[in-house]
Each structure stands twice: as structure tokens, then as C-alpha cells.
């Protein structure tokens, strides 16, 4: 997945992200603005998981989208 493309289409992608990680708020998604590392951090924070686990989840999501 090309994260430049994700950033450019961030508003469309946020729906898919909310389906995957429902605990992420609209404010958090607005703050992320398509930055992958920020997405990983917000997932880690919202779900109380390790950075490694959050990275793994994002990589799995990338494969599907």
C-alpha cells in the first residue's frame, strides 16, 4: 500500500479504518491525517497494545486494502 495515496484519500480511507479499529475517534483520525506512524500510535493507545502488535495489525490491514 502506498501511504502517499492513503494520505491523499484520507477521508475515504477513514471509513475503512473505523471498521477495523472502531475505538479510534473522529478526532484521532483527523489528527492522524494519513500518517502511518501516527495511526500505529493511536491504535496502540486506544487498544492498550504494544507498538509491535499495532504495527502487525496495520500491516495486515494494508494487505487487505
Secondary structure, 3 states (H helix, E strand, C coil): CCHHHHHHCHHHHHHHHHHHCCCCCHHHHHHHCCCHHHHHHHHHHHHCCCHHHHHHHHHHHHHHC
